[in-house]
Structures are given as structure tokens and as C-alpha cells.
Amino acid sequence: MTRLGKTVLALAAAAAVGYALVVSLFPSWSWRQKLTVAVETAEGEKSGSAVVEVGWSVDTFNPGNPGRAHDRLRGEATIVDLGGGKYLFALLGGAEGLAQYVLLDKAMLNTSMAERGSALQQVGLSGEAPSTLYPLLVTFTDIADPKTVKRVDPDDLDAAFGLCPDGTGLNDAEAPWRAAGLIWRRWARWQASGLTLDAYKAKYEGRVLPEWIEALDRMITPRDRSTDCRRLKAMTLTITDEKVTEGRVEAVFTKAFFERWRDIHKEAIARGFNDPYFKTLLANLMRGDFQRKVK
């Protein structure tokens, strides 16, 4: 073998060893998950879905913090077109960790990241997300104006989208949780807690133990939504080999929409961080809640 050939083989071997070393020091797992949101409406069922790519990795070589976990996400929020310029958005926040809670047995949540990551790479794995794990849902009264963003209560879509064209649906008089400034689930927890509203809000907004919330949830019965105009039927999560969703956010929002959102935020910063804007839902959102790309 020539000297050049030996050099090439040596470099290839070194590269292989180096790659194996990197893999052993920084193990990683990735999968694609598809979130499908189905809504029952007076016009029939309407649904939307989006595929995102999730990546997990572990830094086992960080002297200051060995075993530190990292995650990454690429994709878009799930969008359901309800017609008439009304859209429901299931945002991306928390999507990196959602699959393990929806698709894996509870016992597996106490296993290593390697075991959970490997399990989540099984294409075809599917499950329905419980309402307690739903991502943040929002809509815009005017899809061209970021200031019109509204939180959507998964148990009360009529609060955000209004009554049906024929006047049927859930009105404010039939929804005491709206007057209390709560989504239905939090209102039901308050009713089960036996606390005053102020005391409940103080406890809920503070650092509460999950067991306290779970105890209240066990006392809650599902709300009868038979009179609602629109009902969130289900959220299903599936591990898939489909392509990551692209372009749907741009199909709904114009470039001017995001430019206006940026300007609103800059104007509020110029007025100071005590500006009322920073207490709004819009101030707590970012473009990454709707769309994340790998640069």
C-alpha cells in the first residue's frame, strides 16, 4: 500500500474513532411527531395537523454540569381553519417534551433519557393527549392584527369564537367562569377547592405542588358541551416519518403581520417595561410559538 493510501486509511480511522467518541459523549435521539386537532362545528368536523421534528441530546462531558439535557424543535404550530376567517392555533410551547407524557407509560417517565428517547423513535406510536396536557391555544379576532390575539379555552371555544350564525351556542350568562376571568378548568378547580376566588388565584399562580392540582382534577367531572357551537373533540399525537410541516404559517399570516408585531413590541419597550402592554397575552408570545426553523 502506498504512503498516501496508508495516510487516507489512518485519517478515516481517526475520523471514525472521533465520531464514536462524540456520539458516546453527546448521545442524541430525534423523531417527528404529528399533532392533529379535531373540532366539532355546526358545519361538521374540522381538523388541522402539523409535523414537527424533536431532538434530544445529553452532554455527558460537561465538567460543571455532567448529564445536562438539551432539546431542539423544528416545525410549525397546528392550525385549524374554522371558516369565516377564524383560525385556532395550537402553539409550539412545550412540544419538545409532550410526546413522553402522552405516548409513554408513566413508569417510563422515571427511566433514563436514553430509554425514553429510544422509545419515542417508534414510527406509528400514537395516543390522545389529555386536556391537562394541551398546548396553549389562541386565535385572532382579526388575523391581520396581532393585538387581537385571544386565549382559547379548550373547554369553551365559544368564548373566543362567538355563537353560531343562527345564534345557538354558549352565551356569557351560561358561562360563569368567563365572569370570574378563568378558563373553565381553572373555574372548576376553584369550585372544588372551597377557597375564595382571590385565595384560589393566589395559590394557583404561586408555586403549587402538582398533587394539589391533581387532587382537584379528580373532583372535576367533564362539562356538558352539547349546547356549544364549537367543541374541541380531540388532540392526537403520532410518531411519524412524514415531512416536517412548512409554509402554513406564512399562508395564514402576512409578512406585514409579523413586522407589525415587532413594531408593537419595540414601541412598548420604548415606553418602559411598566407599560400595560407587558401584561398582555401578546407580550408573552413570540414568533417561535408559531414557527421554528433550523438556521
C-alpha positions in Angstrom: 0.0 0.0 0.0 1.3 3.4 -0.9 2.1 6.1 1.7 -0.9 8.1 0.5 -3.2 5.1 0.9 -1.9 4.5 4.4 -2.4 8.2 5.3 -6.0 8.1 4.0 -6.8 5.0 6.0 -5.3 6.5 9.1 -7.3 9.6 8.7 -10.5 7.6 8.1 -9.9 5.5 11.2 -9.2 8.6 13.3 -12.4 10.2 12.0 -14.4 7.1 12.9 -12.9 7.0 16.3 -13.6 10.7 16.7 -17.2 10.3 15.6 -17.7 7.4 18.0 -16.3 9.5 20.8 -18.6 12.4 20.1 -21.6 10.0 20.0 -20.6 8.5 23.3 -20.1 11.9 24.9 -23.1 13.6 23.4 -25.8 10.9 22.7 -28.9 12.1 20.9 -32.3 11.0 19.8 -34.8 12.5 17.3 -38.2 11.8 16.0 -41.1 13.5 14.1 -44.4 13.9 15.9 -47.7 14.9 14.3 -50.3 16.8 16.3 -53.8 16.6 15.0 -56.5 18.8 16.4 -60.2 18.0 15.7 -63.0 20.4 16.3 -66.8 19.7 16.0 -68.7 22.6 14.5 -72.2 23.2 13.2 -70.8 22.6 9.7 -69.2 19.3 10.7 -65.8 18.2 12.0 -62.9 20.4 11.1 -59.3 19.5 11.8 -55.7 20.5 11.3 -52.4 18.9 11.8 -48.7 19.7 11.8 -45.5 17.6 11.9 -42.6 18.9 14.0 -39.1 17.4 14.5 -37.9 17.0 18.0 -34.3 16.3 19.1 -32.9 15.4 22.5 -29.3 15.2 23.4 -27.3 14.7 26.6 -24.0 16.4 27.4 -22.1 13.8 29.5 -18.8 15.6 29.2 -19.6 18.9 30.8 -17.4 19.1 33.9 -19.6 21.7 35.5 -22.9 20.0 34.8 -22.5 16.4 33.6 -25.6 14.9 32.2 -27.1 18.2 31.1 -30.1 17.6 28.7 -30.7 19.7 25.6 -33.7 19.7 23.3 -34.5 21.3 19.9 -37.5 21.7 17.8 -38.3 22.4 14.1 -41.7 22.9 12.6 -44.9 24.9 12.9 -47.9 25.3 15.2 -51.0 23.3 14.3 -53.7 25.4 12.6 -57.4 24.6 12.3 -59.3 26.7 9.8 -62.8 27.1 11.2 -64.0 29.1 8.3 -65.1 32.7 8.0 -61.6 33.9 8.7 -61.5 32.2 12.1 -58.4 30.1 13.0 -57.5 28.0 16.0 -53.7 27.7 16.8 -52.2 25.1 19.0 -48.8 26.6 19.8 -45.4 25.0 20.0 -44.5 25.8 23.6 -43.7 22.5 25.4 -43.8 20.4 22.2 -40.2 19.1 22.9 -41.4 17.2 25.9 -45.0 16.5 25.1 -44.6 13.0 23.5 -43.2 11.3 26.5 -46.2 12.3 28.7 -48.8 11.4 26.0 -47.2 8.2 24.5 -45.2 6.5 27.2 -46.3 4.6 30.2 -46.0 6.5 33.5 -43.4 4.1 34.7 -41.1 5.0 31.8 -41.0 8.7 32.9 -38.7 7.6 35.7 -36.3 5.9 33.3 -33.2 7.4 31.6 -33.4 9.9 28.8 -31.8 7.2 26.5 -34.7 4.8 27.2 -37.4 7.4 26.7 -35.7 8.8 23.6 -35.3 5.4 22.0 -39.0 4.5 22.8 -40.2 7.7 21.1 -38.4 6.9 17.9 -41.0 4.2 17.1 -42.9 5.3 14.0 -46.7 4.7 14.4 -46.8 5.2 18.2 -49.9 7.2 18.8 -52.1 8.5 21.6 -54.7 11.1 22.6 -53.5 14.0 24.7 -55.5 14.6 27.9 -56.8 18.1 28.3 -54.4 18.8 31.1 -51.5 18.5 28.6 -53.0 20.6 25.8 -50.6 23.3 24.4 -51.7 26.9 24.6 -54.5 27.6 22.2 -55.0 31.1 20.7 -56.9 32.8 18.0 -57.0 36.3 16.5 -60.2 38.3 16.1 -58.6 40.0 13.1 -56.0 37.7 11.5 -54.2 40.8 10.2 -53.8 42.5 13.6 -51.6 40.9 16.3 -53.2 43.0 19.0 -56.5 41.0 18.6 -54.9 37.7 19.9 -57.1 35.8 22.4 -56.6 32.8 24.5 -58.9 29.9 23.6 -60.4 27.9 26.4 -60.3 24.2 25.2 -63.5 23.6 27.2 -65.2 26.7 25.9 -64.4 27.6 22.3 -67.5 29.8 22.0 -65.9 32.3 24.4 -63.3 33.1 21.7 -65.2 32.4 18.5 -68.7 33.6 19.4 -72.1 32.0 18.8 -73.1 30.2 15.7 -74.6 32.3 12.9 -78.0 31.1 13.9 -77.5 32.4 17.5 -77.0 29.0 19.1 -74.1 28.2 21.3 -72.9 29.1 24.8 -73.6 32.7 25.8 -72.0 34.6 28.7 -75.0 34.0 31.0 -74.4 30.3 30.8 -70.7 30.5 31.5 -69.9 31.9 35.0 -66.2 31.1 34.6 -66.0 33.9 32.0 -67.2 36.5 34.5 -64.6 35.2 37.0 -61.9 35.7 34.4 -61.0 32.0 34.3 -61.0 29.3 31.7 -63.4 26.5 32.6 -60.9 24.0 34.1 -59.5 26.6 36.4 -63.0 27.7 37.4 -64.0 24.1 38.1 -60.8 23.6 40.2 -61.8 26.8 42.1 -65.2 25.4 42.8 -63.7 22.1 44.0 -61.1 23.9 46.2 -63.6 25.6 48.6 -61.4 28.7 48.6 -62.4 32.3 47.9 -61.5 33.4 44.3 -58.7 35.6 45.5 -57.2 32.9 47.7 -57.5 30.3 44.9 -55.8 32.6 42.3 -53.0 33.4 44.8 -52.4 29.7 45.4 -52.8 28.7 41.7 -50.5 31.5 40.5 -47.9 30.7 43.1 -45.7 27.6 43.3 -48.2 24.8 43.8 -47.5 21.1 44.1 -48.8 19.0 41.1 -50.5 16.8 43.7 -52.7 19.7 44.7 -53.8 20.3 41.1 -54.3 16.5 40.5 -56.4 16.2 43.6 -58.8 18.9 42.4 -58.9 17.4 38.9 -60.1 14.1 40.4 -63.1 16.0 41.8 -64.0 17.6 38.4 -66.5 16.0 36.0 -66.3 16.9 32.3 -68.5 19.8 31.3 -71.6 19.1 29.2 -70.7 20.8 25.9 -73.7 19.6 23.9 -75.1 23.2 23.6 -71.8 24.7 22.4 -71.5 25.8 18.8 -67.9 24.5 18.6 -66.3 21.7 20.6 -62.7 20.6 20.7 -63.1 16.9 20.1 -59.6 15.6 20.4 -55.8 16.2 20.2 -53.9 13.2 18.8 -50.1 12.8 18.8 -48.5 10.3 16.5 -44.8 9.5 15.8 -44.5 9.7 12.0 -42.0 9.6 9.2 -43.8 12.4 7.3 -42.0 15.6 6.3 -41.9 18.5 8.8 -44.7 21.0 8.1 -43.6 24.1 6.3 -45.4 27.1 4.8 -48.7 27.0 6.6 -47.9 29.9 8.9 -47.0 32.1 6.0 -50.2 31.1 4.3 -52.3 32.5 7.2 -50.2 35.4 8.3 -48.7 38.1 6.0 -45.2 39.4 6.4 -46.7 42.7 7.5 -48.4 40.9 10.4 -45.0 39.9 11.9 -43.5 43.3 11.1 -46.4 45.0 12.9 -46.0 42.6 15.9 -42.3 43.5 16.1 -43.1 47.3 16.0 -45.7 47.0 18.7 -43.1 45.3 20.9 -40.4 47.9 20.2 -42.8 50.7 20.8 -43.7 49.3 24.2 -40.1 48.8 25.2 -39.5 52.5 24.3 -42.3 53.4 26.7 -40.7 51.4 29.5 -41.2 47.9 31.0 -44.0 49.2 33.2 -46.1 49.7 30.1 -49.5 47.8 30.3 -48.5 46.0 27.1 -46.2 43.7 29.0 -49.2 42.3 31.0 -51.0 41.2 27.8 -51.1 37.8 26.1 -49.3 39.2 23.1 -46.3 40.3 25.1 -45.9 36.8 26.4 -45.9 35.2 22.9 -43.1 35.1 20.3 -42.8 34.1 16.7 -41.2 30.9 17.9 -44.6 29.8 19.3 -45.9 29.7 15.8 -42.8 28.7 13.8 -39.3 27.4 14.4 -36.7 26.8 11.8 -33.2 25.4 11.8 -30.8 28.2 10.8 
